[in-house]
């Protein structure tokens, strides 16, 4: 391989030869290749000035900093500008020298045209040769592949695939009928996405690449479904946000994942508002080691807070997060505090020492079946008393905004966990009239891949060879990704003025059995290889989740994915009675459920118990 200074010298010599040849050819073309004797001497005399002048201008324009193998339109633009400047500088030079040289005006026009063709053409010919495209775009080696989409990302991907010996691009498919029959980088656009099964069979294609990063989620999901229909393995390019951020390139293909099937369109955040809320402020997150808490911390770190306080009960979760942040955010000022949200002294100490301006309360017991039997009182104590302890301390220490993470299970709850989160929402609302802290609750459904969710469980069951256990064939849930949930929590925290319960737009509900089938297929198995068994609803489990109670309405907000629930309010007298109850030392499960119906009238424990008793059968 040539050393950089050798390559630069060769490039300079090439351009010197191009300048000499272009100037000479301009004279010959001017006189139809019958150059008079008088102009031969003129040509030799002017060359001694023209070539050095042009090389000096080319050097100043940085034409020798680029690598010819990666010549691009940017390089061509610099060549055009450099040649245009030299075309203007040549007559000016001879006028200043006053040597009486007579240069035909047509030479001054023909020379730059020839020079651009020679310099630009040679660079692109070299690039084509290095990419093995000099003799056409036909490749006989590599796996045949179709690309779905024919936009900018597809064009970039085609150039990358042309360099690979592993892939052979045989065509594009795009729904824009105006593009059908045309070519992109020498490869034909064969038809619409719906024609994938036909072209896959005709061209013997077993893999397709979805290159539609800026399309809506619905369009990408349709492309994935068409791949499944055609029995073609689907790959995809990175997301539009990742491509724009420069974190990845379009050639970094990856398999289709569950997020691609269930994901949603990107969240549009008020970055300026969030910078005002979080930048250069002390921000505290309770439950920082959990799925939502840790993602909140990652999102907050992007806004450069003055200090990020990570408050977590689990030593291991906090240690794991600390190790991640030391590597991912070396400039971030953060502190890790082990503590229980029910420990008033520890919570008070944390706020007194660090004085947070914004607090996100994500600490909670959330696993429904686990909290439904033998642990009901701990769910109440942690989710209600813990929330009040943190909220009261926030009020006493002048925290500006307190954002509590709630759940859709707080709506018409059939389980203790959901009822406890509804009480936590009301406790925050009851505190709102006193003090300056603004309390905001954010209610949403399941998040993909969170600890305790069905996705890790299903993956583990598939790894063991199955079967996958689903509680009921009709059970449905709302899903969103962890990053989206965290982003919307931040956005709701920014918008909240105090006392609101924000409801996130969770999109369309998804059947858990369909989720299991998708995961089996994405893992490379068939329904015959990994069975699905139905085990019956568990204690406290609903068939369908709700985002609003029967007596609740919502109000719109400026953000399309956020609405405000008009929930039943609570006052200080109600809160005092609640605290007296949760301050009890211990209580049996049956008594907890019985008393909960008094505090949360919409709580219906009998419905879930009956469902559980009637569904304890297994079917395939």
C-alpha positions as CSV (number, residue, x, y, z in Angstrom):
1,X,0.0,0.0,0.0
2,X,1.3,3.4,-0.9
3,X,2.2,5.8,1.8
4,X,0.1,9.0,2.1
5,X,2.8,11.4,0.9
6,X,3.4,9.2,-2.1
7,X,-0.3,9.2,-3.0
8,X,-0.4,13.0,-2.6
9,X,2.6,13.4,-5.0
10,X,1.0,11.1,-7.6
11,X,-2.2,13.1,-7.4
12,X,-0.3,16.4,-7.9
13,X,1.6,14.9,-10.9
14,X,-1.7,13.6,-12.3
15,X,-3.3,17.1,-12.1
16,X,-0.2,18.8,-13.5
17,X,-0.4,16.4,-16.5
18,X,-4.2,17.1,-16.8
19,X,-3.6,20.9,-16.6
20,X,-0.9,20.6,-19.3
21,X,-3.0,18.4,-21.6
22,X,-6.2,20.5,-21.1
23,X,-4.4,23.7,-22.0
24,X,-2.7,22.1,-25.1
25,X,-5.9,20.5,-26.3
26,X,-7.8,23.8,-25.9
27,X,-5.4,25.4,-28.4
28,X,-5.6,22.4,-30.7
29,X,-9.4,22.4,-30.7
30,X,-9.5,26.2,-31.2
31,X,-7.5,25.7,-34.5
32,X,-9.0,22.3,-35.5
33,X,-5.7,20.6,-34.8
34,X,-3.9,22.8,-37.3
35,X,-1.9,25.0,-34.9
36,X,-0.1,28.0,-36.5
37,X,3.7,28.3,-35.8
38,X,3.1,31.6,-34.0
39,X,0.7,30.0,-31.5
40,X,3.0,27.0,-30.8
41,X,5.5,29.4,-29.2
42,X,2.6,31.2,-27.4
43,X,1.4,27.8,-26.1
44,X,4.8,26.8,-24.7
45,X,5.3,30.3,-23.1
46,X,1.8,30.3,-21.3
47,X,2.1,26.7,-20.1
48,X,5.0,27.8,-17.9
49,X,2.7,30.1,-16.0
50,X,-0.7,28.3,-16.3
51,X,0.2,24.9,-14.8
52,X,1.9,26.2,-11.6
53,X,-0.9,28.7,-11.1
54,X,-3.6,26.0,-11.4
55,X,-1.7,23.6,-9.1
56,X,-1.4,26.3,-6.5
57,X,-5.2,27.0,-6.6
58,X,-5.9,23.2,-6.5
59,X,-3.7,22.8,-3.4
60,X,-5.4,25.7,-1.6
61,X,-8.8,24.1,-2.3
62,X,-7.7,20.9,-0.6
63,X,-8.0,18.7,-3.6
64,X,-5.1,16.5,-2.3
65,X,-6.6,15.8,1.1
66,X,-9.3,13.4,-0.2
67,X,-8.9,9.7,-1.0
68,X,-9.7,8.9,-4.6
69,X,-11.3,5.6,-3.7
70,X,-14.0,7.5,-1.9
71,X,-14.4,10.3,-4.5
72,X,-17.8,11.9,-4.1
73,X,-19.9,14.8,-5.4
74,X,-18.3,16.9,-2.7
75,X,-14.9,16.3,-4.3
76,X,-16.4,17.2,-7.7
77,X,-17.8,20.4,-6.3
78,X,-14.4,21.4,-5.0
79,X,-12.8,20.6,-8.4
80,X,-15.4,22.8,-10.2
81,X,-14.8,25.7,-7.9
82,X,-11.0,25.4,-8.1
83,X,-11.1,25.2,-11.9
84,X,-13.5,28.1,-12.1
85,X,-11.2,30.3,-10.0
86,X,-8.2,29.3,-12.0
87,X,-10.1,30.2,-15.2
88,X,-10.7,33.7,-13.8
89,X,-7.1,34.0,-12.5
90,X,-5.3,33.1,-15.8
91,X,-6.3,36.1,-17.8
92,X,-5.8,38.3,-14.7
93,X,-2.3,37.0,-14.3
94,X,-1.3,37.7,-17.9
95,X,-2.8,41.1,-17.7
96,X,-0.8,41.9,-14.6
97,X,2.4,40.5,-16.2
98,X,1.8,42.7,-19.3
99,X,3.8,40.3,-21.4
100,X,1.7,40.9,-24.5
101,X,0.6,37.3,-24.7
102,X,-2.4,36.8,-27.0
103,X,-4.6,34.0,-25.7
104,X,-7.6,33.2,-27.8
105,X,-10.8,33.7,-25.8
106,X,-12.2,30.3,-26.9
107,X,-9.1,28.7,-25.2
108,X,-10.1,30.4,-21.9
109,X,-13.6,28.7,-22.2
110,X,-12.5,25.3,-23.5
111,X,-9.7,24.8,-21.0
112,X,-11.7,24.7,-17.8
113,X,-14.3,22.3,-19.4
114,X,-11.6,19.9,-20.4
115,X,-9.8,20.2,-17.0
116,X,-13.0,19.4,-15.1
117,X,-13.7,16.3,-17.3
118,X,-10.1,15.1,-16.8
119,X,-9.7,15.7,-13.1
120,X,-13.2,14.7,-12.1
121,X,-13.5,11.8,-14.6
122,X,-10.2,10.2,-13.6
123,X,-11.1,10.3,-9.9
124,X,-14.5,8.6,-10.5
125,X,-13.0,6.1,-12.9
126,X,-10.5,5.1,-10.2
127,X,-13.2,4.8,-7.6
128,X,-15.3,2.6,-10.0
129,X,-12.2,0.4,-10.7
130,X,-11.5,0.0,-7.0
131,X,-15.1,-1.0,-6.5
132,X,-14.9,-3.5,-9.3
133,X,-17.6,-1.8,-11.3
134,X,-15.5,-0.6,-14.3
135,X,-17.0,-3.3,-16.5
136,X,-20.6,-3.0,-15.5
137,X,-22.8,-3.7,-12.4
138,X,-23.3,-7.4,-13.0
139,X,-22.0,-9.5,-10.1
140,X,-22.3,-13.3,-10.4
141,X,-21.1,-14.0,-6.8
142,X,-22.8,-13.4,-3.5
143,X,-26.3,-14.1,-2.0
144,X,-29.1,-12.6,-4.2
145,X,-31.0,-10.0,-2.3
146,X,-33.9,-7.5,-2.9
147,X,-34.0,-4.1,-1.3
148,X,-37.4,-2.8,-0.2
149,X,-37.4,1.0,-0.7
150,X,-35.8,3.1,-3.4
151,X,-34.9,6.3,-1.5
152,X,-31.7,7.9,-0.3
153,X,-31.0,5.1,2.2
154,X,-31.5,2.4,-0.5
155,X,-29.1,4.2,-2.8
156,X,-26.5,4.4,-0.1
157,X,-27.0,0.8,0.8
158,X,-26.7,-0.2,-2.9
159,X,-23.2,1.4,-3.1
160,X,-22.2,-0.5,0.1
161,X,-23.5,-3.8,-1.2
162,X,-21.6,-3.3,-4.5
163,X,-18.4,-3.5,-2.5
164,X,-19.4,-6.8,-0.8
165,X,-18.7,-10.3,-2.1
166,X,-21.4,-11.7,0.2
167,X,-24.3,-9.9,-1.4
168,X,-25.6,-9.6,-4.9
169,X,-28.3,-6.9,-5.3
170,X,-30.8,-8.0,-7.9
171,X,-33.5,-5.3,-7.7
172,X,-35.4,-2.7,-5.7
173,X,-39.1,-2.7,-4.8
174,X,-40.9,0.6,-4.0
175,X,-44.5,1.7,-3.8
176,X,-43.9,4.8,-5.9
177,X,-45.2,3.8,-9.3
178,X,-43.3,6.7,-11.0
179,X,-40.1,4.9,-10.2
180,X,-41.0,1.5,-11.5
181,X,-38.8,0.4,-14.5
182,X,-36.2,3.0,-13.7
183,X,-32.7,2.2,-12.3
184,X,-30.9,3.2,-9.2
185,X,-27.2,2.8,-9.2
186,X,-27.6,0.7,-12.2
187,X,-30.1,-1.7,-10.6
188,X,-33.6,-1.8,-11.8
189,X,-36.7,-0.8,-9.6
190,X,-38.8,-3.9,-10.4
191,X,-42.2,-2.9,-8.9
192,X,-44.2,-2.3,-5.7
193,X,-43.7,-4.0,-2.3
194,X,-46.7,-6.2,-2.9
195,X,-44.8,-7.9,-5.8
196,X,-42.2,-9.2,-3.4
197,X,-43.5,-12.9,-3.4
198,X,-43.4,-12.9,-7.2
199,X,-39.9,-11.5,-7.6
200,X,-38.5,-13.5,-4.7
201,X,-39.6,-16.7,-6.5
202,X,-38.5,-15.5,-9.9
203,X,-35.1,-14.4,-8.8
204,X,-34.5,-17.2,-6.2
205,X,-34.2,-14.6,-3.4
206,X,-34.3,-15.8,0.2
207,X,-33.4,-12.5,1.9
208,X,-34.6,-9.0,1.6
209,X,-33.4,-5.8,3.2
210,X,-35.9,-3.1,4.3
211,X,-34.3,0.2,3.6
212,X,-37.1,2.6,4.7
213,X,-35.7,4.3,7.9
214,X,-37.7,7.5,7.5
215,X,-41.0,5.8,6.7
216,X,-43.7,5.4,9.3
217,X,-43.8,2.4,11.6
218,X,-47.0,1.2,9.8
219,X,-45.1,1.1,6.4
220,X,-42.1,-0.7,7.8
221,X,-44.4,-3.2,9.6
222,X,-46.2,-3.9,6.3
223,X,-42.9,-4.5,4.6
224,X,-42.0,-7.1,7.4
225,X,-45.4,-8.8,6.9
226,X,-44.8,-9.0,3.2
227,X,-41.4,-10.7,3.8
228,X,-43.1,-13.2,6.1
229,X,-45.8,-13.8,3.4
230,X,-43.1,-14.4,0.8
231,X,-41.1,-16.6,3.2
232,X,-38.1,-14.3,2.8
233,X,-35.8,-13.6,5.7
234,X,-35.9,-9.8,6.5
235,X,-33.1,-7.6,7.5
236,X,-33.3,-3.9,8.1
237,X,-31.1,-0.8,8.1
238,X,-30.7,1.3,11.3
239,X,-33.3,3.8,12.3
240,X,-33.5,7.3,10.8
241,X,-32.4,8.9,14.2
242,X,-29.4,6.7,14.5
243,X,-28.4,7.4,10.9
244,X,-28.7,11.1,11.3
245,X,-26.8,11.1,14.6
246,X,-23.9,9.4,12.9
247,X,-23.8,6.6,15.4
248,X,-24.2,4.0,12.7
249,X,-24.0,3.7,8.9
250,X,-26.6,2.4,6.5
251,X,-24.6,-0.7,5.8
252,X,-24.9,-1.9,9.4
253,X,-27.7,-4.4,8.7
254,X,-29.5,-6.2,11.5
255,X,-32.2,-8.8,11.8
256,X,-35.8,-7.8,12.4
257,X,-36.6,-7.6,16.1
258,X,-39.8,-7.5,18.1
259,X,-39.5,-3.7,18.4
260,X,-39.8,-3.4,14.7
261,X,-43.1,-5.2,14.7
262,X,-44.5,-3.5,17.8
263,X,-42.6,-0.2,17.8
264,X,-44.1,3.1,17.0
265,X,-43.2,6.3,15.2
266,X,-40.4,8.4,16.9
267,X,-41.3,10.7,19.8
268,X,-41.0,14.4,19.0
269,X,-39.5,16.0,22.1
270,X,-39.4,19.7,23.1
271,X,-35.6,19.7,23.4
272,X,-35.4,23.4,24.2
273,X,-38.0,23.0,27.0
274,X,-36.3,19.9,28.4
275,X,-32.9,21.7,28.4
276,X,-34.5,24.4,30.5
277,X,-36.0,21.8,32.8
278,X,-32.9,19.5,33.2
279,X,-29.7,21.2,32.0
280,X,-27.5,22.5,34.8
281,X,-30.1,21.3,37.4
282,X,-29.8,18.7,40.1
283,X,-32.1,15.8,39.1
284,X,-32.9,12.8,41.3
285,X,-34.4,9.5,40.1
286,X,-35.7,6.9,42.6
287,X,-35.8,3.3,41.5
288,X,-32.9,4.3,39.2
289,X,-31.8,0.7,38.7
290,X,-35.1,-0.5,37.2
291,X,-36.0,-0.7,33.6
292,X,-37.8,2.6,33.4
293,X,-35.6,4.3,36.0
294,X,-32.3,3.4,34.3
295,X,-33.6,4.5,30.9
296,X,-34.8,7.8,32.5
297,X,-31.3,8.3,33.8
298,X,-29.8,7.7,30.3
299,X,-32.2,10.2,28.7
300,X,-31.6,12.8,31.4
301,X,-27.8,12.4,31.1
302,X,-28.2,13.7,27.5
303,X,-29.3,17.1,28.8
304,X,-26.2,17.6,31.0
305,X,-27.7,18.0,34.5
306,X,-25.5,19.7,37.1
307,X,-25.8,16.4,39.1
308,X,-27.8,13.2,38.6
309,X,-28.7,11.5,41.9
310,X,-29.4,7.8,41.4
311,X,-31.5,6.4,44.4
312,X,-32.0,2.7,44.4
313,X,-32.7,-0.1,46.9
314,X,-30.9,-2.9,45.0
315,X,-27.1,-2.7,45.5
316,X,-26.4,-4.9,42.4
317,X,-28.7,-2.8,40.1
318,X,-27.1,0.4,41.3
319,X,-23.6,-1.0,40.9
320,X,-24.4,-2.1,37.3
321,X,-25.8,1.3,36.5
322,X,-22.7,3.0,38.0
323,X,-20.4,0.9,35.8
324,X,-22.4,1.7,32.7
325,X,-22.5,5.5,33.4
326,X,-18.8,5.7,34.1
327,X,-18.1,4.4,30.6
328,X,-21.0,5.9,28.7
329,X,-21.1,9.4,30.3
330,X,-17.5,10.1,31.6
331,X,-18.2,13.8,31.9
332,X,-21.5,13.4,33.9
333,X,-21.5,14.3,37.6
334,X,-23.6,11.6,39.2
335,X,-23.9,10.1,42.7
336,X,-25.2,6.6,43.6
337,X,-27.3,6.4,46.8
338,X,-28.5,3.0,48.2
339,X,-31.8,3.6,50.0
340,X,-35.4,2.5,50.5
341,X,-38.1,5.0,49.6
342,X,-40.0,4.1,52.8
343,X,-37.0,5.2,54.9
344,X,-37.9,8.8,55.7
345,X,-34.6,9.6,57.3
346,X,-32.6,8.3,54.3
347,X,-34.8,10.1,51.8
348,X,-34.6,13.3,53.8
349,X,-30.8,13.1,54.0
350,X,-30.5,12.5,50.2
351,X,-32.6,15.6,49.4
352,X,-31.0,17.8,52.1
353,X,-27.5,17.1,50.9
354,X,-28.2,17.2,47.1
355,X,-31.1,19.6,46.8
356,X,-32.7,18.3,43.6
357,X,-34.8,20.7,41.5
358,X,-36.6,17.9,39.6
359,X,-37.4,14.4,40.9
360,X,-38.6,11.3,39.0
361,X,-40.2,8.7,41.2
362,X,-39.9,5.3,39.5
363,X,-39.4,3.1,42.5
364,X,-42.3,0.6,42.9
365,X,-43.2,-3.0,43.2
366,X,-44.8,-3.8,39.8
367,X,-45.1,-7.5,39.3
368,X,-48.8,-8.2,39.5
369,X,-49.0,-12.0,40.4
370,X,-46.1,-11.7,42.9
371,X,-47.7,-8.8,44.7
372,X,-51.2,-10.5,44.6
373,X,-50.4,-13.3,47.0
374,X,-48.4,-13.2,50.3
375,X,-47.0,-9.7,49.5
376,X,-50.1,-7.5,49.2
377,X,-49.3,-5.4,52.3
378,X,-45.7,-4.8,51.1
379,X,-47.1,-3.6,47.7
380,X,-49.3,-1.1,49.6
381,X,-46.5,0.0,51.9
382,X,-43.9,0.4,49.1
383,X,-46.1,2.0,46.5
384,X,-48.2,4.2,48.6
385,X,-46.2,5.0,51.8
386,X,-43.0,5.1,49.8
387,X,-44.5,7.5,47.3
388,X,-45.8,9.7,50.0
389,X,-42.5,9.7,51.9
390,X,-40.6,10.8,48.8
391,X,-43.3,13.3,47.8
392,X,-43.4,14.9,51.3
393,X,-39.6,15.2,51.5
394,X,-39.6,16.8,48.0
395,X,-42.2,19.3,49.2
396,X,-40.2,20.1,52.4
397,X,-36.9,20.6,50.4
398,X,-38.3,22.8,47.7
399,X,-38.2,20.3,44.8
400,X,-39.7,22.2,41.8
401,X,-41.3,19.3,40.0
402,X,-42.1,15.7,41.2
403,X,-43.0,13.2,38.4
404,X,-44.4,9.8,39.5
405,X,-44.4,6.8,37.2
406,X,-47.9,5.2,37.3
407,X,-49.4,2.4,35.3
408,X,-52.5,1.5,33.2
409,X,-53.2,-1.1,35.9
410,X,-54.3,1.7,38.1
411,X,-57.4,2.0,36.0
412,X,-60.4,0.0,37.3
413,X,-57.8,-2.2,39.1
414,X,-58.4,-5.9,39.6
415,X,-55.1,-6.4,41.4
416,X,-53.4,-5.0,44.5
417,X,-50.5,-3.5,42.6
418,X,-52.8,-1.5,40.3
419,X,-54.9,-0.3,43.3
420,X,-51.7,0.7,45.2
421,X,-50.6,2.8,42.2
422,X,-54.0,4.5,42.0
423,X,-53.7,5.4,45.7
424,X,-50.2,6.8,45.0
425,X,-51.6,9.0,42.2
426,X,-54.3,10.3,44.6
427,X,-51.8,10.9,47.3
428,X,-49.7,13.1,45.0
429,X,-52.9,15.0,44.0
430,X,-53.8,15.6,47.7
431,X,-50.4,17.1,48.4
432,X,-50.6,19.5,45.4
433,X,-52.5,22.4,47.1
434,X,-49.8,22.8,49.8
435,X,-46.3,23.9,49.0
436,X,-44.7,25.0,45.8
437,X,-43.7,21.5,44.4
438,X,-45.7,20.6,41.3
439,X,-46.8,16.9,41.3
440,X,-47.3,15.1,38.0
441,X,-48.3,11.5,37.4
442,X,-47.7,9.6,34.1
443,X,-49.7,6.5,33.4
444,X,-48.7,4.0,30.7
445,X,-48.8,0.3,29.9
446,X,-46.2,-2.4,29.4
447,X,-42.8,-1.7,28.0
448,X,-40.9,-4.1,25.8
449,X,-38.1,-6.0,27.5
450,X,-38.6,-4.5,31.0
451,X,-37.7,-6.7,34.0
452,X,-40.8,-8.8,34.7
453,X,-42.3,-8.4,31.2
454,X,-43.3,-11.4,29.1
455,X,-40.6,-10.8,26.5
456,X,-37.6,-12.1,28.6
457,X,-39.7,-14.9,29.8
458,X,-40.7,-16.0,26.3
459,X,-37.1,-15.8,25.1
460,X,-36.0,-18.0,27.9
461,X,-38.7,-20.5,27.1
462,X,-37.7,-20.6,23.4
463,X,-34.1,-21.1,24.4
464,X,-35.2,-24.2,26.4
465,X,-37.0,-25.6,23.4
466,X,-40.5,-24.5,24.6
467,X,-43.3,-24.5,25.2
468,X,-44.2,-20.9,25.5
469,X,-46.9,-20.4,28.2
470,X,-49.6,-17.7,27.6
471,X,-52.3,-17.3,30.2
472,X,-55.2,-16.9,27.8
473,X,-55.7,-16.9,24.0
474,X,-57.6,-13.5,24.2
475,X,-55.4,-11.6,26.6
476,X,-54.2,-8.3,25.2
477,X,-51.8,-5.6,26.3
478,X,-50.5,-2.2,25.3
479,X,-46.8,-2.0,24.5
480,X,-44.2,0.6,23.9
481,X,-40.4,0.6,24.0
482,X,-38.5,1.6,27.1
483,X,-36.8,4.6,25.4
484,X,-40.2,5.9,24.2
485,X,-41.8,5.6,27.6
486,X,-38.9,7.4,29.2
487,X,-39.0,10.2,26.6
488,X,-42.7,10.7,27.1
489,X,-42.3,10.7,30.9
490,X,-39.7,13.6,30.5
491,X,-42.1,15.4,28.1
492,X,-45.0,15.0,30.5
493,X,-42.8,16.2,33.4
494,X,-42.0,19.4,31.3
495,X,-45.6,20.1,30.5
496,X,-47.1,19.3,33.9
497,X,-48.2,22.3,36.0
498,X,-49.2,20.4,39.0
499,X,-51.9,17.8,39.9
500,X,-52.3,16.3,36.4
501,X,-52.3,12.6,35.5
502,X,-50.9,12.3,32.0
503,X,-52.0,9.3,29.9
504,X,-49.6,8.2,27.2
505,X,-50.9,7.2,23.7
506,X,-50.2,3.5,23.8
507,X,-51.3,2.8,20.2
508,X,-53.2,-0.4,19.4
509,X,-53.4,-3.2,21.9
510,X,-51.5,-6.4,21.0
511,X,-52.6,-10.0,21.7
512,X,-50.0,-11.8,23.8
513,X,-50.5,-15.0,21.7
514,X,-49.6,-13.0,18.5
515,X,-46.6,-11.6,20.3
516,X,-45.5,-15.2,21.2
517,X,-45.9,-16.3,17.5
518,X,-43.9,-13.4,16.2
519,X,-41.1,-14.1,18.7
520,X,-41.0,-17.8,17.7
521,X,-40.7,-16.8,14.0
522,X,-38.1,-14.1,14.7
523,X,-36.1,-16.7,16.6
524,X,-35.9,-18.9,13.5
525,X,-38.5,-21.6,14.6
526,X,-41.9,-22.7,13.4
527,X,-45.1,-23.1,15.3
528,X,-44.6,-26.9,15.1
529,X,-41.1,-26.7,16.7
530,X,-42.1,-24.3,19.6
531,X,-45.6,-24.9,21.0
532,X,-47.8,-22.4,22.8
533,X,-49.7,-23.6,25.9
534,X,-52.5,-21.7,27.7
535,X,-52.2,-21.8,31.5
536,X,-55.2,-19.7,32.6
537,X,-55.3,-16.1,34.0
538,X,-53.2,-15.6,37.1
539,X,-54.4,-13.8,40.3
540,X,-55.2,-10.2,39.7
541,X,-54.7,-10.4,35.9
542,X,-57.1,-8.8,33.4
543,X,-57.9,-9.9,29.9
544,X,-57.7,-6.3,28.7
545,X,-55.9,-3.3,30.1
546,X,-57.5,0.2,30.2
547,X,-56.0,3.6,30.2
548,X,-59.0,5.4,31.7
549,X,-61.5,4.6,34.4
550,X,-65.2,4.6,33.7
551,X,-65.7,8.0,35.3
552,X,-62.6,9.6,33.6
553,X,-62.3,11.8,30.6
554,X,-59.2,13.2,29.0
555,X,-58.1,16.6,27.9
556,X,-55.8,17.1,24.9
557,X,-52.3,18.6,25.3
558,X,-50.0,20.2,22.7
559,X,-48.2,16.9,22.4
560,X,-50.0,14.3,20.2
561,X,-49.0,11.3,22.4
562,X,-50.0,12.8,25.7
563,X,-53.5,13.5,27.2
564,X,-54.6,14.5,30.7
565,X,-57.0,12.3,32.6
566,X,-59.7,14.1,34.6
567,X,-59.6,11.7,37.5
568,X,-61.4,11.8,40.8
569,X,-59.5,14.2,43.1
570,X,-58.4,13.7,46.7
571,X,-57.9,16.2,49.6
572,X,-55.8,16.5,52.7
573,X,-58.4,14.9,55.0
574,X,-58.6,11.8,52.7
575,X,-54.8,11.6,52.7
576,X,-54.6,11.8,56.5
577,X,-56.9,8.8,56.7
578,X,-54.9,6.9,54.1
579,X,-51.6,7.4,55.9
580,X,-53.2,6.2,59.1
581,X,-54.1,3.0,57.4
582,X,-50.8,2.4,55.6
583,X,-49.0,3.1,58.8
584,X,-50.3,-0.2,60.2
585,X,-47.6,-2.7,61.0
586,X,-49.0,-5.7,59.2
587,X,-52.2,-6.9,57.5
588,X,-53.3,-10.2,55.9
589,X,-53.9,-10.5,52.2
590,X,-57.7,-10.9,52.6
591,X,-58.0,-7.9,54.8
592,X,-55.9,-5.8,52.5
593,X,-58.2,-6.6,49.5
594,X,-61.3,-5.9,51.7
595,X,-60.0,-2.5,52.9
596,X,-58.8,-1.5,49.4
597,X,-62.4,-1.5,48.1
598,X,-63.1,1.3,50.6
599,X,-60.2,3.5,49.4
600,X,-60.5,2.6,45.7
601,X,-64.2,2.0,44.9
602,X,-63.4,1.0,41.3
603,X,-61.1,-1.8,42.6
604,X,-62.8,-5.2,41.9
605,X,-60.7,-8.1,43.3
606,X,-63.5,-10.7,42.9
607,X,-63.5,-10.3,39.1
608,X,-59.9,-11.4,38.8
609,X,-60.2,-14.2,41.3
610,X,-63.2,-15.6,39.4
611,X,-61.4,-15.4,36.1
612,X,-58.4,-17.2,37.6
613,X,-60.6,-20.0,38.9
614,X,-62.4,-20.5,35.6
615,X,-59.2,-20.4,33.5
616,X,-56.9,-22.8,35.3
617,X,-56.8,-25.3,32.4
618,X,-54.1,-25.9,29.8
619,X,-54.7,-26.1,26.1
620,X,-52.5,-26.2,23.0
